[in-house]
Amino acid sequence: MANASSRSVVPAVGTVCFRGDDVLLIQRGTKPLQGEWSLPGGRIEAGEHAPLAALRELAEETGITARLVGLVDVVDAIFTSRQTGDVTRHYLLFDYAAVWVSGNPVAGDDAAHAEWISPDRLSTLPLWDETRRIIDSARHIVHSSNEA
């Protein structure tokens, strides 16, 4: 078992934003996931409510305004050292489902690229398994809210 790091768990948010069937993804511009596709998101600031952080991070990283539909899940993202196996970072991610309201994707903040991704293309992208699961769950939440 890896030794626990003295670092604190960092609360963060992710937003699964849909425009029709397409989902908004970014390519990370900074470590630890530089160059990888992921959901727009980031750290929750002190005194900030998680849903507001999700909308703020979405706007900062993509220029998109959205309406939150619901909380999808809470996920642990734990990064370990390749050399020692020690925990180097631990994010507790609050992932929200959202629908597009306005704006065109423009990479900002720590995103290198932002783009609407079709379901067919999504299946070809290298994504963390948890990201795929969260997107699928969010899609169900959004479709259910549209039927209500």
N, CA, C and O atoms as a GROMACS GRO file, in nm:
protein
  592
    1MET      N    1   0.084  -0.118   0.000
    1MET     CA    2   0.000   0.000   0.000
    1MET      C    3   0.088   0.124   0.000
    1MET      O    4   0.189   0.130   0.070
    2ALA      N    5   0.049   0.222  -0.079
    2ALA     CA    6   0.127   0.346  -0.089
    2ALA      C    7   0.115   0.427   0.039
    2ALA      O    8   0.012   0.426   0.106
    3ASN      N    9   0.222   0.497   0.070
    3ASN     CA   10   0.219   0.587   0.185
    3ASN      C   11   0.128   0.705   0.155
    3ASN      O   12   0.126   0.756   0.042
    4ALA      N   13   0.055   0.750   0.254
    4ALA     CA   14  -0.032   0.866   0.237
    4ALA      C   15   0.053   0.992   0.237
    4ALA      O   16   0.148   1.005   0.314
    5SER      N   17   0.019   1.082   0.150
    5SER     CA   18   0.088   1.210   0.142
    5SER      C   19   0.036   1.302   0.252
    5SER      O   20  -0.075   1.284   0.302
    6SER      N   21   0.117   1.400   0.289
    6SER     CA   22   0.072   1.498   0.388
    6SER      C   23  -0.015   1.605   0.324
    6SER      O   24  -0.068   1.692   0.393
    7ARG      N   25  -0.032   1.599   0.190
    7ARG     CA   26  -0.115   1.697   0.121
    7ARG      C   27  -0.262   1.675   0.154
    7ARG      O   28  -0.304   1.564   0.184
    8SER      N   29  -0.337   1.782   0.148
    8SER     CA   30  -0.480   1.775   0.174
    8SER      C   31  -0.556   1.732   0.051
    8SER      O   32  -0.508   1.748  -0.062
    9VAL      N   33  -0.674   1.678   0.072
    9VAL     CA   34  -0.766   1.648  -0.037
    9VAL      C   35  -0.820   1.782  -0.086
    9VAL      O   36  -0.860   1.866  -0.006
   10VAL      N   37  -0.822   1.801  -0.219
   10VAL     CA   38  -0.862   1.927  -0.279
   10VAL      C   39  -1.002   1.914  -0.338
   10VAL      O   40  -1.024   1.833  -0.428
   11PRO      N   41  -1.099   1.993  -0.289
   11PRO     CA   42  -1.233   1.989  -0.348
   11PRO      C   43  -1.232   2.059  -0.484
   11PRO      O   44  -1.179   2.169  -0.499
   12ALA      N   45  -1.292   1.993  -0.583
   12ALA     CA   46  -1.295   2.047  -0.718
   12ALA      C   47  -1.426   2.010  -0.785
   12ALA      O   48  -1.503   1.928  -0.735
   13VAL      N   49  -1.451   2.072  -0.900
   13VAL     CA   50  -1.575   2.050  -0.975
   13VAL      C   51  -1.542   2.015  -1.119
   13VAL      O   52  -1.435   2.049  -1.170
   14GLY      N   53  -1.636   1.948  -1.183
   14GLY     CA   54  -1.631   1.924  -1.326
   14GLY      C   55  -1.771   1.946  -1.381
   14GLY      O   56  -1.870   1.922  -1.311
   15THR      N   57  -1.780   1.991  -1.505
   15THR     CA   58  -1.910   2.016  -1.566
   15THR      C   59  -1.922   1.938  -1.696
   15THR      O   60  -1.840   1.954  -1.787
   16VAL      N   61  -2.025   1.854  -1.704
   16VAL     CA   62  -2.056   1.779  -1.825
   16VAL      C   63  -2.164   1.859  -1.897
   16VAL      O   64  -2.283   1.847  -1.866
   17CYS      N   65  -2.122   1.941  -1.993
   17CYS     CA   66  -2.213   2.032  -2.060
   17CYS      C   67  -2.249   1.976  -2.198
   17CYS      O   68  -2.162   1.939  -2.276
   18PHE      N   69  -2.380   1.971  -2.225
   18PHE     CA   70  -2.430   1.920  -2.352
   18PHE      C   71  -2.493   2.030  -2.434
   18PHE      O   72  -2.559   2.120  -2.382
   19ARG      N   73  -2.472   2.023  -2.565
   19ARG     CA   74  -2.545   2.102  -2.663
   19ARG      C   75  -2.601   1.998  -2.760
   19ARG      O   76  -2.529   1.948  -2.847
   20GLY      N   77  -2.729   1.968  -2.744
   20GLY     CA   78  -2.786   1.855  -2.816
   20GLY      C   79  -2.721   1.727  -2.763
   20GLY      O   80  -2.716   1.705  -2.642
   21ASP      N   81  -2.670   1.645  -2.854
   21ASP     CA   82  -2.602   1.521  -2.813
   21ASP      C   83  -2.452   1.540  -2.792
   21ASP      O   84  -2.385   1.452  -2.739
   22ASP      N   85  -2.400   1.656  -2.833
   22ASP     CA   86  -2.256   1.680  -2.822
   22ASP      C   87  -2.220   1.722  -2.679
   22ASP      O   88  -2.296   1.793  -2.612
   23VAL      N   89  -2.102   1.678  -2.634
   23VAL     CA   90  -2.053   1.712  -2.502
   23VAL      C   91  -1.929   1.800  -2.517
   23VAL      O   92  -1.850   1.782  -2.609
   24LEU      N   93  -1.914   1.896  -2.428
   24LEU     CA   94  -1.802   1.989  -2.430
   24LEU      C   95  -1.684   1.930  -2.354
   24LEU      O   96  -1.695   1.900  -2.235
   25LEU      N   97  -1.571   1.915  -2.423
   25LEU     CA   98  -1.449   1.867  -2.359
   25LEU      C   99  -1.336   1.966  -2.383
   25LEU      O  100  -1.339   2.046  -2.477
   26ILE      N  101  -1.238   1.957  -2.297
   26ILE     CA  102  -1.118   2.039  -2.312
   26ILE      C  103  -0.996   1.948  -2.319
   26ILE      O  104  -1.000   1.834  -2.274
   27GLN      N  105  -0.890   2.001  -2.375
   27GLN     CA  106  -0.759   1.939  -2.361
   27GLN      C  107  -0.685   2.022  -2.258
   27GLN      O  108  -0.675   2.144  -2.270
   28ARG      N  109  -0.635   1.956  -2.156
   28ARG     CA  110  -0.566   2.025  -2.047
   28ARG      C  111  -0.436   2.088  -2.095
   28ARG      O  112  -0.360   2.027  -2.170
   29GLY      N  113  -0.412   2.210  -2.050
   29GLY     CA  114  -0.291   2.281  -2.086
   29GLY      C  115  -0.185   2.277  -1.978
   29GLY      O  116  -0.073   2.323  -2.000
   30THR      N  117  -0.219   2.222  -1.861
   30THR     CA  118  -0.124   2.217  -1.749
   30THR      C  119  -0.125   2.078  -1.687
   30THR      O  120  -0.217   1.999  -1.707
   31LYS      N  121  -0.021   2.050  -1.611
   31LYS     CA  122  -0.011   1.923  -1.538
   31LYS      C  123  -0.116   1.921  -1.428
   31LYS      O  124  -0.152   2.030  -1.382
   32PRO      N  125  -0.167   1.808  -1.382
   32PRO     CA  126  -0.112   1.676  -1.405
   32PRO      C  127  -0.163   1.607  -1.532
   32PRO      O  128  -0.111   1.500  -1.566
   33LEU      N  129  -0.258   1.662  -1.601
   33LEU     CA  130  -0.317   1.594  -1.717
   33LEU      C  131  -0.292   1.668  -1.848
   33LEU      O  132  -0.375   1.662  -1.939
   34GLN      N  133  -0.181   1.736  -1.858
   34GLN     CA  134  -0.151   1.818  -1.975
   34GLN      C  135  -0.165   1.737  -2.105
   34GLN      O  136  -0.109   1.629  -2.118
   35GLY      N  137  -0.244   1.794  -2.201
   35GLY     CA  138  -0.265   1.731  -2.330
   35GLY      C  139  -0.378   1.630  -2.334
   35GLY      O  140  -0.420   1.589  -2.443
   36GLU      N  141  -0.428   1.589  -2.219
   36GLU     CA  142  -0.536   1.489  -2.215
   36GLU      C  143  -0.672   1.556  -2.222
   36GLU      O  144  -0.690   1.669  -2.176
   37TRP      N  145  -0.768   1.486  -2.281
   37TRP     CA  146  -0.906   1.533  -2.288
   37TRP      C  147  -0.972   1.512  -2.152
   37TRP      O  148  -0.951   1.410  -2.087
   38SER      N  149  -1.050   1.610  -2.111
   38SER     CA  150  -1.124   1.597  -1.984
   38SER      C  151  -1.242   1.693  -1.983
   38SER      O  152  -1.263   1.771  -2.075
   39LEU      N  153  -1.316   1.684  -1.875
   39LEU     CA  154  -1.427   1.776  -1.853
   39LEU      C  155  -1.371   1.911  -1.807
   39LEU      O  156  -1.270   1.915  -1.737
   40PRO      N  157  -1.436   2.020  -1.845
   40PRO     CA  158  -1.396   2.149  -1.789
   40PRO      C  159  -1.419   2.148  -1.638
   40PRO      O  160  -1.520   2.097  -1.590
   41GLY      N  161  -1.327   2.204  -1.565
   41GLY     CA  162  -1.344   2.208  -1.420
   41GLY      C  163  -1.219   2.256  -1.350
   41GLY      O  164  -1.119   2.289  -1.414
   42GLY      N  165  -1.227   2.258  -1.218
   42GLY     CA  166  -1.113   2.303  -1.139
   42GLY      C  167  -1.149   2.312  -0.992
   42GLY      O  168  -1.253   2.264  -0.948
   43ARG      N  169  -1.062   2.375  -0.920
   43ARG     CA  170  -1.076   2.385  -0.774
   43ARG      C  171  -1.192   2.475  -0.732
   43ARG      O  172  -1.224   2.574  -0.798
   44ILE      N  173  -1.253   2.436  -0.622
   44ILE     CA  174  -1.355   2.520  -0.558
   44ILE      C  175  -1.280   2.621  -0.471
   44ILE      O  176  -1.195   2.583  -0.391
   45GLU      N  177  -1.312   2.749  -0.487
   45GLU     CA  178  -1.247   2.852  -0.408
   45GLU      C  179  -1.311   2.861  -0.269
   45GLU      O  180  -1.428   2.828  -0.253
   46ALA      N  181  -1.235   2.907  -0.171
   46ALA     CA  182  -1.285   2.921  -0.034
   46ALA      C  183  -1.410   3.010  -0.034
   46ALA      O  184  -1.410   3.118  -0.093
   47GLY      N  185  -1.515   2.963   0.030
   47GLY     CA  186  -1.640   3.038   0.039
   47GLY      C  187  -1.732   3.023  -0.081
   47GLY      O  188  -1.841   3.080  -0.083
   48GLU      N  189  -1.690   2.948  -0.182
   48GLU     CA  190  -1.768   2.932  -0.304
   48GLU      C  191  -1.850   2.803  -0.297
   48GLU      O  192  -1.799   2.698  -0.259
   49HIS      N  193  -1.975   2.812  -0.334
   49HIS     CA  194  -2.061   2.694  -0.340
   49HIS      C  195  -2.023   2.612  -0.464
   49HIS      O  196  -1.993   2.669  -0.569
   50ALA      N  197  -2.025   2.480  -0.451
   50ALA     CA  198  -1.982   2.392  -0.558
   50ALA      C  199  -2.055   2.416  -0.691
   50ALA      O  200  -1.988   2.422  -0.794
   51PRO      N  201  -2.188   2.431  -0.693
   51PRO     CA  202  -2.254   2.455  -0.822
   51PRO      C  203  -2.207   2.584  -0.890
   51PRO      O  204  -2.193   2.588  -1.012
   52LEU      N  205  -2.183   2.687  -0.812
   52LEU     CA  206  -2.133   2.812  -0.870
   52LEU      C  207  -1.990   2.797  -0.920
   52LEU      O  208  -1.953   2.856  -1.021
   53ALA      N  209  -1.911   2.716  -0.850
   53ALA     CA  210  -1.775   2.688  -0.896
   53ALA      C  211  -1.778   2.614  -1.029
   53ALA      O  212  -1.695   2.641  -1.116
   54ALA      N  213  -1.872   2.522  -1.045
   54ALA     CA  214  -1.884   2.447  -1.170
   54ALA      C  215  -1.913   2.541  -1.287
   54ALA      O  216  -1.853   2.529  -1.394
   55LEU      N  217  -2.005   2.634  -1.267
   55LEU     CA  218  -2.038   2.731  -1.373
   55LEU      C  219  -1.924   2.828  -1.400
   55LEU      O  220  -1.897   2.862  -1.515
   56ARG      N  221  -1.855   2.871  -1.294
   56ARG     CA  222  -1.741   2.963  -1.309
   56ARG      C  223  -1.629   2.895  -1.387
   56ARG      O  224  -1.575   2.953  -1.481
   57GLU      N  225  -1.593   2.774  -1.347
   57GLU     CA  226  -1.485   2.702  -1.415
   57GLU      C  227  -1.519   2.675  -1.561
   57GLU      O  228  -1.433   2.686  -1.648
   58LEU      N  229  -1.645   2.641  -1.588
   58LEU     CA  230  -1.689   2.618  -1.725
   58LEU      C  231  -1.667   2.745  -1.809
   58LEU      O  232  -1.614   2.739  -1.920
   59ALA      N  233  -1.709   2.859  -1.755
   59ALA     CA  234  -1.694   2.986  -1.827
   59ALA      C  235  -1.547   3.023  -1.843
   59ALA      O  236  -1.506   3.067  -1.951
   60GLU      N  237  -1.466   3.006  -1.738
   60GLU     CA  238  -1.325   3.043  -1.745
   60GLU      C  239  -1.249   2.957  -1.846
   60GLU      O  240  -1.164   3.008  -1.919
   61GLU      N  241  -1.278   2.828  -1.851
   61GLU     CA  242  -1.201   2.737  -1.936
   61GLU      C  243  -1.253   2.729  -2.080
   61GLU      O  244  -1.178   2.692  -2.170
   62THR      N  245  -1.382   2.765  -2.102
   62THR     CA  246  -1.439   2.744  -2.235
   62THR      C  247  -1.514   2.863  -2.292
   62THR      O  248  -1.541   2.866  -2.412
   63GLY      N  249  -1.550   2.962  -2.210
   63GLY     CA  250  -1.631   3.074  -2.256
   63GLY      C  251  -1.778   3.040  -2.269
   63GLY      O  252  -1.855   3.120  -2.321
   64ILE      N  253  -1.819   2.924  -2.223
   64ILE     CA  254  -1.957   2.877  -2.235
   64ILE      C  255  -2.037   2.910  -2.110
   64ILE      O  256  -1.988   2.897  -1.998
   65THR      N  257  -2.162   2.953  -2.132
   65THR     CA  258  -2.259   2.971  -2.024
   65THR      C  259  -2.357   2.855  -2.031
   65THR      O  260  -2.402   2.817  -2.140
   66ALA      N  261  -2.390   2.798  -1.916
   66ALA     CA  262  -2.478   2.682  -1.912
   66ALA      C  263  -2.573   2.689  -1.795
   66ALA      O  264  -2.558   2.772  -1.705
   67ARG      N  265  -2.670   2.600  -1.798
   67ARG     CA  266  -2.765   2.582  -1.687
   67ARG      C  267  -2.741   2.444  -1.628
   67ARG      O  268  -2.745   2.344  -1.699
   68LEU      N  269  -2.716   2.440  -1.497
   68LEU     CA  270  -2.695   2.312  -1.431
   68LEU      C  271  -2.826   2.236  -1.420
   68LEU      O  272  -2.932   2.295  -1.394
   69VAL      N  273  -2.818   2.105  -1.441
   69VAL     CA  274  -2.936   2.018  -1.433
   69VAL      C  275  -2.932   1.935  -1.305
   69VAL      O  276  -3.037   1.906  -1.248
   70GLY      N  277  -2.814   1.897  -1.259
   70GLY     CA  278  -2.804   1.819  -1.137
   70GLY      C  279  -2.664   1.769  -1.112
   70GLY      O  280  -2.576   1.776  -1.198
   71LEU      N  281  -2.643   1.718  -0.991
   71LEU     CA  282  -2.517   1.656  -0.953
   71LEU      C  283  -2.514   1.515  -1.010
   71LEU      O  284  -2.608   1.438  -0.990
   72VAL      N  285  -2.407   1.482  -1.080
   72VAL     CA  286  -2.395   1.349  -1.140
   72VAL      C  287  -2.336   1.252  -1.038
   72VAL      O  288  -2.395   1.146  -1.012
   73ASP      N  289  -2.222   1.286  -0.981
   73ASP     CA  290  -2.154   1.197  -0.887
   73ASP      C  291  -2.039   1.273  -0.822
   73ASP      O  292  -2.005   1.384  -0.863
   74VAL      N  293  -1.981   1.212  -0.721
   74VAL     CA  294  -1.861   1.263  -0.657
   74VAL      C  295  -1.754   1.157  -0.678
   74VAL      O  296  -1.774   1.040  -0.645
   75VAL      N  297  -1.640   1.199  -0.733
   75VAL     CA  298  -1.536   1.106  -0.777
   75VAL      C  299  -1.403   1.142  -0.712
   75VAL      O  300  -1.369   1.260  -0.701
   76ASP      N  301  -1.328   1.041  -0.670
   76ASP     CA  302  -1.191   1.062  -0.622
   76ASP      C  303  -1.096   1.052  -0.740
   76ASP      O  304  -1.097   0.953  -0.812
   77ALA      N  305  -1.015   1.155  -0.761
   77ALA     CA  306  -0.907   1.151  -0.860
   77ALA      C  307  -0.777   1.154  -0.781
   77ALA      O  308  -0.737   1.257  -0.728
   78ILE      N  309  -0.712   1.039  -0.774
   78ILE     CA  310  -0.592   1.024  -0.692
   78ILE      C  311  -0.474   0.997  -0.784
   78ILE      O  312  -0.474   0.902  -0.862
   79PHE      N  313  -0.372   1.082  -0.773
   79PHE     CA  314  -0.252   1.070  -0.854
   79PHE      C  315  -0.138   1.023  -0.764
   79PHE      O  316  -0.123   1.069  -0.651
   80THR      N  317  -0.058   0.929  -0.816
   80THR     CA  318   0.053   0.875  -0.739
   80THR      C  319   0.184   0.893  -0.813
   80THR      O  320   0.186   0.907  -0.936
   81SER      N  321   0.292   0.892  -0.739
   81SER     CA  322   0.427   0.902  -0.795
   81SER      C  323   0.460   0.771  -0.866
   81SER      O  324   0.439   0.662  -0.812
   82ARG      N  325   0.513   0.782  -0.988
   82ARG     CA  326   0.556   0.662  -1.060
   82ARG      C  327   0.674   0.595  -0.992
   82ARG      O  328   0.690   0.473  -0.999
   83GLN      N  329   0.756   0.674  -0.926
   83GLN     CA  330   0.876   0.620  -0.862
   83GLN      C  331   0.844   0.552  -0.728
   83GLN      O  332   0.892   0.442  -0.702
   84THR      N  333   0.764   0.619  -0.644
   84THR     CA  334   0.744   0.569  -0.508
   84THR      C  335   0.606   0.510  -0.481
   84THR      O  336   0.588   0.434  -0.387
   85GLY      N  337   0.508   0.545  -0.564
   85GLY     CA  338   0.372   0.501  -0.538
   85GLY      C  339   0.298   0.588  -0.438
   85GLY      O  340   0.181   0.566  -0.410
   86ASP      N  341   0.368   0.689  -0.384
   86ASP     CA  342   0.305   0.779  -0.287
   86ASP      C  343   0.199   0.865  -0.356
   86ASP      O  344   0.211   0.898  -0.474
   87VAL      N  345   0.097   0.900  -0.280
   87VAL     CA  346  -0.006   0.990  -0.331
   87VAL      C  347   0.055   1.128  -0.344
   87VAL      O  348   0.110   1.183  -0.249
   88THR      N  349   0.044   1.185  -0.466
   88THR     CA  350   0.098   1.320  -0.489
   88THR      C  351  -0.012   1.424  -0.494
   88THR      O  352   0.009   1.539  -0.456
   89ARG      N  353  -0.131   1.385  -0.541
   89ARG     CA  354  -0.246   1.475  -0.546
   89ARG      C  355  -0.372   1.392  -0.527
   89ARG      O  356  -0.380   1.278  -0.571
   90HIS      N  357  -0.470   1.452  -0.459
   90HIS     CA  358  -0.600   1.388  -0.440
   90HIS      C  359  -0.708   1.495  -0.453
   90HIS      O  360  -0.721   1.584  -0.368
   91TYR      N  361  -0.785   1.484  -0.562
   91TYR     CA  362  -0.896   1.575  -0.584
   91TYR      C  363  -1.026   1.502  -0.556
   91TYR      O  364  -1.042   1.386  -0.596
   92LEU      N  365  -1.118   1.567  -0.489
   92LEU     CA  366  -1.254   1.517  -0.470
   92LEU      C  367  -1.340   1.597  -0.567
   92LEU      O  368  -1.368   1.714  -0.543
   93LEU      N  369  -1.383   1.532  -0.676
   93LEU     CA  370  -1.452   1.600  -0.786
   93LEU      C  371  -1.602   1.589  -0.775
   93LEU      O  372  -1.658   1.479  -0.769
   94PHE      N  373  -1.668   1.703  -0.770
   94PHE     CA  374  -1.814   1.710  -0.774
   94PHE      C  375  -1.851   1.738  -0.919
   94PHE      O  376  -1.832   1.850  -0.968
   95ASP      N  377  -1.905   1.638  -0.988
   95ASP     CA  378  -1.935   1.651  -1.131
   95ASP      C  379  -2.083   1.681  -1.152
   95ASP      O  380  -2.170   1.611  -1.102
   96TYR      N  381  -2.109   1.787  -1.229
   96TYR     CA  382  -2.244   1.835  -1.255
   96TYR      C  383  -2.281   1.817  -1.402
   96TYR      O  384  -2.197   1.830  -1.490
   97ALA      N  385  -2.410   1.786  -1.427
   97ALA     CA  386  -2.465   1.782  -1.562
   97ALA      C  387  -2.520   1.921  -1.593
   97ALA      O  388  -2.578   1.987  -1.506
   98ALA      N  389  -2.500   1.965  -1.718
   98ALA     CA  390  -2.545   2.099  -1.758
   98ALA      C  391  -2.586   2.097  -1.904
   98ALA      O  392  -2.548   2.009  -1.981
   99VAL      N  393  -2.666   2.197  -1.941
   99VAL     CA  394  -2.702   2.217  -2.081
   99VAL      C  395  -2.656   2.356  -2.123
   99VAL      O  396  -2.662   2.452  -2.046
  100TRP      N  397  -2.609   2.364  -2.247
  100TRP     CA  398  -2.557   2.486  -2.306
  100TRP      C  399  -2.666   2.593  -2.310
  100TRP      O  400  -2.781   2.565  -2.342
  101VAL      N  401  -2.627   2.716  -2.279
  101VAL     CA  402  -2.715   2.831  -2.289
  101VAL      C  403  -2.663   2.926  -2.397
  101VAL      O  404  -2.739   2.969  -2.484
  102SER      N  405  -2.532   2.959  -2.392
  102SER     CA  406  -2.476   3.051  -2.491
  102SER      C  407  -2.325   3.038  -2.496
  102SER      O  408  -2.262   2.982  -2.407
  103GLY      N  409  -2.270   3.093  -2.604
  103GLY     CA  410  -2.125   3.098  -2.621
  103GLY      C  411  -2.073   2.992  -2.715
  103GLY      O  412  -2.136   2.890  -2.740
  104ASN      N  413  -1.954   3.020  -2.766
  104ASN     CA  414  -1.880   2.925  -2.849
  104ASN      C  415  -1.753   2.886  -2.776
  104ASN      O  416  -1.691   2.972  -2.712
  105PRO      N  417  -1.713   2.759  -2.782
  105PRO     CA  418  -1.596   2.716  -2.707
  105PRO      C  419  -1.468   2.789  -2.748
  105PRO      O  420  -1.429   2.790  -2.865
  106VAL      N  421  -1.404   2.848  -2.650
  106VAL     CA  422  -1.275   2.914  -2.667
  106VAL      C  423  -1.191   2.873  -2.546
  106VAL      O  424  -1.232   2.895  -2.432
  107ALA      N  425  -1.076   2.814  -2.570
  107ALA     CA  426  -0.992   2.769  -2.460
  107ALA      C  427  -0.944   2.888  -2.379
  107ALA      O  428  -0.895   2.987  -2.434
  108GLY      N  429  -0.956   2.876  -2.249
  108GLY     CA  430  -0.910   2.980  -2.158
  108GLY      C  431  -0.856   2.917  -2.031
  108GLY      O  432  -0.856   2.795  -2.017
  109ASP      N  433  -0.810   2.999  -1.940
  109ASP     CA  434  -0.756   2.954  -1.812
  109ASP      C  435  -0.650   2.848  -1.837
  109ASP      O  436  -0.552   2.875  -1.907
  110ASP      N  437  -0.665   2.727  -1.782
  110ASP     CA  438  -0.562   2.625  -1.802
  110ASP      C  439  -0.598   2.522  -1.910
  110ASP      O  440  -0.536   2.416  -1.918
  111ALA      N  441  -0.698   2.554  -1.994
  111ALA     CA  442  -0.733   2.466  -2.106
  111ALA      C  443  -0.653   2.507  -2.230
  111ALA      O  444  -0.638   2.626  -2.259
  112ALA      N  445  -0.601   2.407  -2.302
  112ALA     CA  446  -0.529   2.435  -2.426
  112ALA      C  447  -0.623   2.436  -2.545
  112ALA      O  448  -0.594   2.498  -2.648
  113HIS      N  449  -0.737   2.367  -2.532
  113HIS     CA  450  -0.833   2.354  -2.642
  113HIS      C  451  -0.970   2.320  -2.582
  113HIS      O  452  -0.977   2.247  -2.483
  114ALA      N  453  -1.078   2.371  -2.642
  114ALA     CA  454  -1.215   2.340  -2.600
  114ALA      C  455  -1.297   2.311  -2.725
  114ALA      O  456  -1.286   2.382  -2.825
  115GLU      N  457  -1.380   2.207  -2.719
  115GLU     CA  458  -1.452   2.166  -2.840
  115GLU      C  459  -1.576   2.083  -2.805
  115GLU      O  460  -1.576   2.006  -2.710
  116TRP      N  461  -1.682   2.102  -2.886
  116TRP     CA  462  -1.799   2.015  -2.878
  116TRP      C  463  -1.762   1.882  -2.944
  116TRP      O  464  -1.711   1.880  -3.056
  117ILE      N  465  -1.789   1.772  -2.876
  117ILE     CA  466  -1.752   1.640  -2.925
  117ILE      C  467  -1.878   1.557  -2.947
  117ILE      O  468  -1.960   1.542  -2.857
  118SER      N  469  -1.894   1.504  -3.068
  118SER     CA  470  -2.010   1.421  -3.100
  118SER      C  471  -1.997   1.285  -3.031
  118SER      O  472  -1.886   1.244  -2.996
  119PRO      N  473  -2.110   1.215  -3.010
  119PRO     CA  474  -2.102   1.082  -2.949
  119PRO      C  475  -2.011   0.986  -3.026
  119PRO      O  476  -1.939   0.907  -2.965
  120ASP      N  477  -2.016   0.991  -3.160
  120ASP     CA  478  -1.930   0.902  -3.239
  120ASP      C  479  -1.782   0.931  -3.215
  120ASP      O  480  -1.702   0.839  -3.199
  121ARG      N  481  -1.747   1.059  -3.212
  121ARG     CA  482  -1.606   1.095  -3.190
  121ARG      C  483  -1.564   1.066  -3.046
  121ARG      O  484  -1.451   1.027  -3.021
  122LEU      N  485  -1.657   1.085  -2.953
  122LEU     CA  486  -1.628   1.061  -2.812
  122LEU      C  487  -1.577   0.918  -2.791
  122LEU      O  488  -1.486   0.895  -2.712
  123SER      N  489  -1.637   0.824  -2.863
  123SER     CA  490  -1.598   0.683  -2.847
  123SER      C  491  -1.454   0.657  -2.893
  123SER      O  492  -1.396   0.554  -2.857
  124THR      N  493  -1.396   0.748  -2.972
  124THR     CA  494  -1.260   0.728  -3.022
  124THR      C  495  -1.153   0.799  -2.940
  124THR      O  496  -1.034   0.773  -2.957
  125LEU      N  497  -1.194   0.889  -2.851
  125LEU     CA  498  -1.097   0.966  -2.773
  125LEU      C  499  -1.044   0.886  -2.654
  125LEU      O  500  -1.119   0.810  -2.592
  126PRO      N  501  -0.916   0.903  -2.623
  126PRO     CA  502  -0.862   0.840  -2.502
  126PRO      C  503  -0.908   0.920  -2.380
  126PRO      O  504  -0.863   1.033  -2.358
  127LEU      N  505  -0.996   0.862  -2.302
  127LEU     CA  506  -1.048   0.928  -2.182
  127LEU      C  507  -1.033   0.836  -2.061
  127LEU      O  508  -1.032   0.713  -2.074
  128TRP      N  509  -1.021   0.897  -1.945
  128TRP     CA  510  -1.024   0.823  -1.819
  128TRP      C  511  -1.159   0.751  -1.812
  128TRP      O  512  -1.262   0.809  -1.848
  129ASP      N  513  -1.159   0.626  -1.768
  129ASP     CA  514  -1.284   0.548  -1.760
  129ASP      C  515  -1.390   0.619  -1.677
  129ASP      O  516  -1.509   0.613  -1.709
  130GLU      N  517  -1.348   0.684  -1.570
  130GLU     CA  518  -1.444   0.756  -1.485
  130GLU      C  519  -1.508   0.872  -1.562
  130GLU      O  520  -1.625   0.902  -1.541
  131THR      N  521  -1.432   0.938  -1.649
  131THR     CA  522  -1.488   1.047  -1.729
  131THR      C  523  -1.596   0.994  -1.821
  131THR      O  524  -1.702   1.055  -1.834
  132ARG      N  525  -1.571   0.880  -1.885
  132ARG     CA  526  -1.674   0.818  -1.970
  132ARG      C  527  -1.800   0.785  -1.890
  132ARG      O  528  -1.912   0.810  -1.934
  133ARG      N  529  -1.779   0.727  -1.772
  133ARG     CA  530  -1.894   0.690  -1.688
  133ARG      C  531  -1.974   0.814  -1.648
  133ARG      O  532  -2.097   0.812  -1.650
  134ILE      N  533  -1.904   0.921  -1.611
  134ILE     CA  534  -1.970   1.045  -1.569
  134ILE      C  535  -2.048   1.105  -1.687
  134ILE      O  536  -2.160   1.152  -1.669
  135ILE      N  537  -1.988   1.105  -1.806
  135ILE     CA  538  -2.057   1.159  -1.924
  135ILE      C  539  -2.184   1.078  -1.952
  135ILE      O  540  -2.289   1.136  -1.977
  136ASP      N  541  -2.175   0.946  -1.948
  136ASP     CA  542  -2.293   0.860  -1.971
  136ASP      C  543  -2.402   0.888  -1.868
  136ASP      O  544  -2.519   0.900  -1.903
  137SER      N  545  -2.362   0.898  -1.741
  137SER     CA  546  -2.460   0.925  -1.634
  137SER      C  547  -2.522   1.063  -1.652
  137SER      O  548  -2.643   1.080  -1.634
  138ALA      N  549  -2.440   1.162  -1.688
  138ALA     CA  550  -2.492   1.298  -1.709
  138ALA      C  551  -2.589   1.302  -1.825
  138ALA      O  552  -2.690   1.373  -1.820
  139ARG      N  553  -2.561   1.227  -1.930
  139ARG     CA  554  -2.649   1.222  -2.047
  139ARG      C  555  -2.788   1.173  -2.006
  139ARG      O  556  -2.890   1.226  -2.051
  140HIS      N  557  -2.792   1.071  -1.918
  140HIS     CA  558  -2.920   1.020  -1.868
  140HIS      C  559  -2.994   1.125  -1.786
  140HIS      O  560  -3.116   1.139  -1.797
  141ILE      N  561  -2.920   1.198  -1.703
  141ILE     CA  562  -2.982   1.302  -1.620
  141ILE      C  563  -3.042   1.412  -1.709
  141ILE      O  564  -3.154   1.456  -1.686
  142VAL      N  565  -2.967   1.455  -1.809
  142VAL     CA  566  -3.014   1.562  -1.899
  142VAL      C  567  -3.136   1.515  -1.977
  142VAL      O  568  -3.234   1.589  -1.989
  143HIS      N  569  -3.132   1.393  -2.031
  143HIS     CA  570  -3.246   1.341  -2.108
  143HIS      C  571  -3.370   1.327  -2.019
  143HIS      O  572  -3.482   1.356  -2.063
  144SER      N  573  -3.349   1.283  -1.895
  144SER     CA  574  -3.462   1.270  -1.801
  144SER      C  575  -3.523   1.406  -1.769
  144SER      O  576  -3.644   1.418  -1.757
  145SER      N  577  -3.437   1.508  -1.755
  145SER     CA  578  -3.489   1.642  -1.724
  145SER      C  579  -3.565   1.700  -1.842
  145SER      O  580  -3.659   1.777  -1.822
  146ASN      N  581  -3.527   1.664  -1.963
  146ASN     CA  582  -3.596   1.713  -2.083
  146ASN      C  583  -3.733   1.648  -2.098
  146ASN      O  584  -3.823   1.707  -2.158
  147GLU      N  585  -3.749   1.526  -2.044
  147GLU     CA  586  -3.875   1.455  -2.054
  147GLU      C  587  -3.974   1.499  -1.949
  147GLU      O  588  -4.095   1.478  -1.964
  148ALA      N  589  -3.924   1.561  -1.842
  148ALA     CA  590  -4.011   1.601  -1.730
  148ALA      C  591  -4.097   1.722  -1.766
  148ALA      O  592  -4.175   1.769  -1.684
   0.00000   0.00000   0.00000
